[in-house]
């Protein structure tokens, strides 16, 4: 597919790709999406439109690389995302009753294939990823990728197993992929509020939209899905997404999308577009009305899911997943001891036949041509994290504990102070 490396060196290939994306521009679009949610105990009907929120580029954060039309992981053909959000109750914590600030996010890698090539990596491993051993051994991801609360991993894993059998008729050995972040500062994390019915609901939504051929839609960000009760850099965190388009010299263009569940970082380290934003906003720290509880300053995590239609082998996807850590680092993440920094990457390109004892013909990019994909992973991860911060809203949870949203006006002031405002 590519000329040899003597004609297209690693450096010239990256320069060519970046120069093309900068020339194309890349303002991310925002539009109305679909949210499956339960807010204050009242569920939104499936398909209820949710008003779009400002995103990082809307506020003048200088991300200039070319994105897909939605600037989200759904720009990767065949990828679908759904959220289920539970926001119920207020006041003192009553285990099993609430308050509840949690949810589920489901990413379906491909409607065309039951299994896709995949890999995972980590910056610091204080977290959970089910199927990690299977992915490492087989180089495959089967079924949806689920993100939820640390207290709900088992429920979600078991429910996915049953859903795959009930809805798809698959009874073979199946290891669901579930990862998590800790939302116990705002939510009754051990109360068992996520049920199998919730898992079925979000997966039915994702599968239904995928099978209907519905066009990709804007992925909702901030206080939704698995990121409902999360915080990042001591501001409100949650779900964020971004994408990049990567042109190659042979005329091919690939898309790489990232979705993050951001629940990590220390305020003083928060960096946005190279600006020490956290140091400029030392106030608005989380309000902890139960100091004897597990401190929000002792734990943090981020899950990064990377999807692409570029044809890549599992070993190459491992390299892609590893680069997500650089994007995390660009925002100020350091992989601290209490952090679960888990990165999952997959390719939707055809991965061959798995049910015949015959060789399969597959295509893949040569390793020397991967640098533009590394760059796209780093930049899309960074932007997805900032999008999560920008979209998140102030939230009060158990015992009146409160986490404040990143103030947009003060973010813009900081960008202007350091000459980085792009508005």
KEKENU-231021 format. One record per residue (C-alpha): residue in one letter; x negated, y, z. Coordinates in Angstrom, 1 decimal, decimal comma. Layout:
N
r; x; y; z
A; X; Y; Z
...
***
This chain:
423
r; x; y; z
X; 0,0; 0,0; 0,0
X; -2,8; 2,4; 0,8
X; -6,0; 3,3; -0,9
X; -9,1; 2,1; 0,9
X; -10,5; 4,1; 3,8
X; -13,3; 5,5; 1,6
X; -10,7; 7,6; -0,1
X; -8,5; 8,3; 2,9
X; -10,6; 8,5; 6,0
X; -8,9; 8,4; 9,4
X; -9,6; 12,1; 9,9
X; -8,4; 13,2; 6,5
X; -5,3; 11,1; 6,8
X; -4,3; 12,7; 10,0
X; -5,0; 16,2; 8,7
X; -3,0; 15,5; 5,6
X; 0,0; 14,3; 7,6
X; -0,1; 17,1; 10,2
X; -0,6; 19,8; 7,5
X; 2,5; 18,4; 5,6
X; 4,7; 18,4; 8,7
X; 3,7; 21,9; 9,7
X; 4,5; 23,1; 6,2
X; 7,9; 21,4; 6,3
X; 8,8; 23,1; 9,6
X; 10,9; 21,0; 11,9
X; 13,5; 22,8; 14,0
X; 15,5; 20,1; 15,8
X; 19,2; 20,1; 15,3
X; 21,8; 20,0; 18,0
X; 25,3; 18,8; 17,6
X; 28,2; 17,1; 19,4
X; 27,7; 13,5; 20,5
X; 29,5; 10,8; 22,3
X; 29,2; 10,1; 26,0
X; 30,7; 7,2; 27,9
X; 30,9; 8,5; 31,4
X; 32,7; 8,6; 34,7
X; 32,5; 12,0; 36,3
X; 33,9; 12,5; 39,8
X; 35,7; 9,2; 39,4
X; 37,5; 10,2; 36,2
X; 36,2; 8,4; 33,1
X; 35,9; 10,2; 29,8
X; 37,6; 8,2; 27,1
X; 35,3; 6,5; 24,7
X; 34,5; 8,9; 21,9
X; 35,1; 12,0; 23,9
X; 32,9; 14,8; 22,4
X; 30,5; 16,5; 24,8
X; 29,3; 20,0; 24,3
X; 25,8; 20,2; 23,1
X; 23,1; 21,9; 25,3
X; 20,1; 24,0; 24,6
X; 16,9; 22,1; 23,7
X; 13,3; 23,0; 24,1
X; 13,0; 24,5; 20,6
X; 16,1; 26,6; 21,1
X; 14,4; 28,3; 24,1
X; 11,2; 29,1; 22,1
X; 9,0; 26,2; 23,2
X; 6,5; 25,9; 20,4
X; 7,0; 22,5; 19,0
X; 6,5; 22,8; 15,2
X; 6,1; 19,3; 13,8
X; 8,7; 18,1; 11,4
X; 11,5; 16,0; 13,0
X; 14,3; 13,9; 11,8
X; 17,7; 15,7; 11,3
X; 18,8; 15,1; 14,9
X; 15,3; 15,3; 16,5
X; 16,2; 12,1; 18,4
X; 15,4; 8,4; 18,4
X; 18,6; 7,9; 16,4
X; 16,8; 9,4; 13,4
X; 15,1; 6,0; 13,1
X; 17,4; 4,1; 10,7
X; 19,5; 1,4; 12,5
X; 18,8; 2,6; 16,1
X; 21,9; 3,4; 18,3
X; 22,0; 4,8; 21,8
X; 24,8; 4,9; 24,4
X; 25,2; 6,2; 27,9
X; 27,4; 5,3; 30,8
X; 27,3; 7,9; 33,6
X; 28,7; 7,5; 37,1
X; 29,1; 10,7; 39,2
X; 31,4; 10,1; 42,1
X; 31,9; 11,5; 45,6
X; 30,1; 14,0; 47,8
X; 28,9; 14,3; 51,4
X; 27,0; 11,9; 53,7
X; 25,7; 8,7; 52,4
X; 27,9; 5,7; 53,0
X; 26,3; 2,6; 51,5
X; 28,7; 0,9; 49,2
X; 30,9; 3,9; 48,9
X; 28,7; 6,8; 47,7
X; 28,0; 9,4; 46,7
X; 27,1; 8,0; 43,3
X; 24,7; 9,6; 40,8
X; 23,6; 6,9; 38,5
X; 24,2; 5,1; 35,2
X; 23,0; 3,0; 32,2
X; 21,4; 3,9; 28,9
X; 21,4; 1,4; 26,1
X; 19,1; 1,5; 23,0
X; 20,0; -1,0; 20,2
X; 16,8; -1,3; 18,1
X; 18,5; -2,7; 15,0
X; 21,9; -3,9; 13,8
X; 20,3; -5,8; 11,0
X; 18,0; -8,0; 13,1
X; 18,5; -9,8; 16,3
X; 14,7; -9,6; 17,0
X; 12,2; -7,0; 16,1
X; 8,5; -6,7; 16,6
X; 7,7; -5,0; 20,0
X; 5,2; -4,4; 22,7
X; 4,8; -2,6; 26,0
X; 2,2; -0,8; 27,9
X; 1,8; 1,1; 31,2
X; 0,0; 4,0; 32,7
X; 0,8; 3,0; 36,3
X; 2,8; -0,2; 37,0
X; 4,8; 0,7; 40,1
X; 8,1; -0,2; 38,3
X; 10,1; -3,0; 36,6
X; 10,4; -4,2; 33,0
X; 12,2; -7,5; 32,6
X; 11,1; -9,7; 29,7
X; 7,6; -8,1; 29,9
X; 5,9; -11,5; 29,9
X; 8,0; -12,7; 27,0
X; 7,3; -9,6; 24,9
X; 3,6; -9,9; 25,6
X; 3,6; -13,6; 24,6
X; 5,9; -13,5; 21,5
X; 5,5; -9,9; 20,3
X; 9,2; -9,6; 20,0
X; 12,1; -7,7; 21,5
X; 15,5; -9,4; 21,4
X; 18,8; -7,5; 21,9
X; 19,3; -4,1; 23,5
X; 16,8; -2,2; 25,7
X; 18,6; -1,1; 28,9
X; 17,6; 1,7; 31,2
X; 19,1; 2,0; 34,7
X; 18,6; 2,6; 38,4
X; 16,0; 0,6; 40,3
X; 18,9; -0,8; 42,4
X; 20,8; -2,2; 39,4
X; 18,2; -4,1; 37,3
X; 19,5; -7,5; 38,3
X; 23,1; -6,7; 37,6
X; 22,4; -5,2; 34,2
X; 20,1; -8,1; 33,2
X; 22,7; -10,7; 34,1
X; 25,5; -8,8; 32,4
X; 23,6; -8,4; 29,2
X; 23,0; -12,1; 29,1
X; 26,7; -12,8; 29,4
X; 27,6; -10,0; 26,9
X; 25,3; -11,4; 24,3
X; 27,1; -14,8; 24,6
X; 30,6; -13,4; 24,8
X; 30,3; -10,8; 22,0
X; 27,6; -12,4; 19,7
X; 28,0; -16,1; 20,5
X; 24,3; -16,4; 21,2
X; 23,6; -19,0; 23,9
X; 19,9; -19,7; 23,2
X; 17,2; -18,7; 25,7
X; 17,5; -14,9; 25,9
X; 15,5; -12,6; 28,1
X; 17,2; -9,1; 28,3
X; 14,9; -6,1; 28,4
X; 15,7; -3,8; 31,3
X; 13,7; -1,0; 32,9
X; 14,4; 1,4; 35,7
X; 13,7; 4,6; 37,6
X; 14,4; 5,3; 41,3
X; 17,4; 7,6; 41,8
X; 17,8; 7,1; 45,6
X; 17,3; 10,7; 46,5
X; 20,7; 11,7; 45,0
X; 22,5; 8,4; 44,8
X; 23,6; 5,4; 46,9
X; 21,0; 3,3; 45,3
X; 21,8; 0,0; 47,1
X; 25,6; 0,4; 47,0
X; 26,1; -1,9; 43,9
X; 28,0; 0,7; 42,0
X; 27,0; -0,4; 38,5
X; 29,1; -3,5; 37,6
X; 29,1; -6,0; 34,7
X; 32,1; -4,1; 33,3
X; 30,0; -1,0; 33,0
X; 27,4; -2,9; 31,1
X; 30,0; -4,3; 28,8
X; 31,5; -0,9; 28,2
X; 28,3; 0,8; 27,1
X; 27,2; -2,1; 25,0
X; 30,6; -2,4; 23,3
X; 30,3; 1,3; 22,5
X; 26,8; 0,9; 21,0
X; 27,7; -2,2; 19,0
X; 30,9; -0,8; 17,8
X; 29,4; 2,3; 16,4
X; 26,5; 0,3; 14,8
X; 28,8; -2,2; 13,1
X; 31,2; 0,5; 11,9
X; 28,4; 2,2; 9,9
X; 29,0; 5,4; 11,8
X; 26,4; 8,1; 11,0
X; 23,7; 8,8; 13,7
X; 24,8; 11,3; 16,3
X; 23,1; 13,6; 18,7
X; 21,9; 11,7; 21,8
X; 23,1; 13,4; 25,0
X; 20,3; 14,5; 27,3
X; 19,8; 15,5; 30,9
X; 22,1; 14,2; 33,7
X; 23,4; 11,2; 31,7
X; 23,0; 7,4; 31,6
X; 20,1; 5,8; 33,4
X; 18,7; 9,3; 34,1
X; 21,7; 10,7; 35,9
X; 20,1; 10,9; 39,3
X; 16,5; 11,5; 38,3
X; 14,2; 14,4; 39,0
X; 11,0; 15,4; 37,1
X; 8,3; 17,7; 38,5
X; 10,6; 18,4; 41,4
X; 13,2; 19,8; 39,0
X; 16,2; 17,9; 37,8
X; 15,2; 15,3; 35,2
X; 16,9; 12,6; 33,2
X; 17,2; 11,6; 29,6
X; 15,4; 13,3; 26,7
X; 14,7; 12,4; 23,1
X; 12,7; 13,6; 20,1
X; 11,5; 12,4; 16,7
X; 8,9; 13,0; 14,1
X; 8,7; 12,3; 10,4
X; 5,3; 11,1; 9,1
X; 4,5; 11,5; 5,4
X; 1,8; 9,3; 3,9
X; -0,3; 9,8; 0,8
X; 1,5; 7,1; -1,2
X; 4,7; 9,0; -1,0
X; 6,2; 7,0; 1,9
X; 7,7; 8,8; 4,9
X; 8,3; 7,1; 8,2
X; 10,3; 8,2; 11,2
X; 9,2; 7,7; 14,8
X; 11,6; 8,4; 17,6
X; 11,2; 8,6; 21,4
X; 13,6; 8,4; 24,3
X; 12,5; 9,0; 27,8
X; 14,1; 8,5; 31,2
X; 12,0; 11,1; 33,2
X; 11,8; 10,8; 37,0
X; 8,1; 11,7; 37,7
X; 5,6; 14,4; 38,3
X; 4,5; 17,1; 40,8
X; 5,7; 20,7; 40,5
X; 2,3; 22,3; 40,5
X; 1,2; 20,1; 37,6
X; 4,1; 20,8; 35,2
X; 2,7; 22,0; 31,9
X; 4,9; 22,9; 28,9
X; 3,2; 23,7; 25,6
X; -0,1; 24,2; 27,5
X; 1,5; 26,7; 29,9
X; 1,2; 26,0; 33,7
X; 5,0; 26,4; 34,1
X; 5,1; 24,6; 37,5
X; 2,6; 27,0; 39,0
X; 4,7; 29,9; 37,8
X; 7,9; 28,6; 39,5
X; 6,8; 27,4; 43,0
X; 10,3; 27,9; 44,5
X; 13,5; 26,0; 43,8
X; 12,1; 22,8; 45,3
X; 14,4; 19,9; 46,1
X; 16,5; 20,2; 49,2
X; 16,1; 17,1; 51,4
X; 18,7; 17,0; 54,2
X; 17,5; 13,6; 55,5
X; 13,7; 13,9; 56,0
X; 13,6; 10,4; 57,5
X; 14,7; 9,0; 54,2
X; 12,3; 7,9; 51,4
X; 10,7; 11,2; 50,3
X; 11,1; 12,3; 46,6
X; 7,5; 13,3; 46,8
X; 6,3; 9,7; 47,3
X; 7,8; 8,1; 44,2
X; 8,1; 8,8; 40,5
X; 8,6; 7,0; 37,3
X; 9,1; 7,5; 33,6
X; 10,2; 5,0; 31,0
X; 9,4; 5,8; 27,4
X; 11,0; 3,9; 24,5
X; 9,5; 4,4; 21,1
X; 11,1; 3,2; 17,9
X; 9,9; 3,5; 14,3
X; 10,7; 2,2; 10,8
X; 7,0; 2,0; 10,0
X; 6,0; -1,6; 9,4
X; 3,8; -2,5; 12,3
X; 2,6; -5,7; 14,0
X; 3,0; -6,3; 17,7
X; -0,7; -5,5; 18,3
X; -0,3; -2,2; 16,5
X; 2,9; -1,4; 18,5
X; 0,9; -2,0; 21,7
X; -1,5; 0,7; 20,5
X; 1,5; 3,0; 19,8
X; 3,0; 2,3; 23,3
X; -0,3; 3,1; 25,0
X; -0,4; 6,6; 23,3
X; 2,8; 7,6; 25,2
X; 0,7; 8,0; 28,2
X; -1,1; 11,0; 26,5
X; 2,3; 12,6; 25,9
X; 3,1; 12,1; 29,6
X; -0,2; 13,6; 30,5
X; 0,3; 16,6; 28,3
X; 3,3; 17,6; 30,6
X; 1,3; 17,1; 33,8
X; 1,9; 13,4; 34,6
X; -1,1; 11,7; 36,1
X; 0,2; 8,1; 36,7
X; 0,1; 8,6; 40,4
X; 0,1; 5,6; 42,8
X; 3,8; 5,5; 43,3
X; 4,7; 6,0; 39,7
X; 6,1; 3,4; 37,3
X; 5,1; 4,6; 33,9
X; 6,4; 2,0; 31,5
X; 6,2; 2,4; 27,7
X; 8,1; 0,2; 25,2
X; 7,6; 0,3; 21,4
X; 9,4; -1,5; 18,6
X; 9,5; -1,4; 14,8
X; 12,7; -1,9; 12,8
X; 10,8; -3,0; 9,7
X; 11,6; -6,6; 8,7
X; 9,7; -9,0; 10,9
X; 10,3; -12,2; 8,9
X; 12,5; -15,3; 9,6
X; 12,5; -16,8; 13,1
X; 14,7; -19,8; 12,4
X; 12,8; -21,7; 9,7
X; 9,6; -23,6; 10,0
X; 8,1; -21,9; 7,0
X; 5,6; -19,0; 6,7
X; 7,1; -15,5; 6,4
X; 5,8; -12,7; 4,2
X; 5,7; -9,4; 6,1
X; 4,1; -6,0; 5,3
X; 2,2; -3,8; 7,8
X; 0,2; -0,7; 7,7
X; -3,6; -1,1; 8,0
X; -5,0; 0,0; 11,3
X; -7,0; 2,9; 9,9
X; -3,6; 4,5; 8,8
X; -2,1; 4,6; 12,3
X; -3,6; 7,8; 13,6
X; -0,6; 9,9; 12,3
X; 1,7; 7,6; 14,2
X; -0,4; 8,0; 17,3
X; -0,1; 11,8; 16,9
X; 3,7; 11,5; 16,4
X; 4,0; 9,4; 19,5
X; 2,1; 11,8; 21,7
X; 4,0; 14,9; 20,4
X; 7,5; 13,3; 20,4
X; 7,0; 12,0; 24,0
X; 5,9; 15,4; 25,2
X; 8,9; 17,1; 23,5
X; 11,4; 14,5; 24,8
X; 10,2; 15,1; 28,4
X; 10,7; 18,8; 28,0
X; 14,1; 18,3; 26,4
X; 15,1; 16,2; 29,4
X; 14,1; 19,1; 31,7
X; 15,8; 21,7; 29,6
X; 19,1; 19,8; 29,3
X; 19,3; 18,7; 33,0
X; 21,5; 20,7; 35,4
X; 21,3; 21,3; 39,1
X; 22,8; 18,3; 41,0
X; 23,7; 17,7; 44,6
X; 24,0; 14,1; 45,8
X; 23,9; 12,1; 49,0
X; 23,7; 14,0; 52,3
X; 23,8; 17,3; 50,3
X; 20,4; 16,6; 48,8
X; 20,0; 19,0; 45,9
X; 17,6; 19,1; 42,9
X; 17,6; 22,3; 40,9
X; 17,5; 22,6; 37,1
X; 14,5; 24,2; 35,4
X; 15,6; 27,8; 35,0
X; 15,5; 28,6; 31,3
X; 14,8; 32,3; 31,7
X; 11,8; 31,7; 33,9
X; 10,5; 29,1; 31,5
X; 10,7; 31,7; 28,7
X; 9,0; 34,3; 30,8
X; 6,1; 31,9; 31,5
X; 5,8; 31,1; 27,8
X; 5,7; 34,9; 27,0
X; 3,1; 35,6; 29,7
X; 0,7; 33,0; 28,2
X; 1,5; 34,0; 24,6
X; 3,2; 30,7; 23,8
X; 6,8; 31,9; 23,2
X; 8,0; 30,9; 19,7
X; 11,4; 32,6; 19,9
***
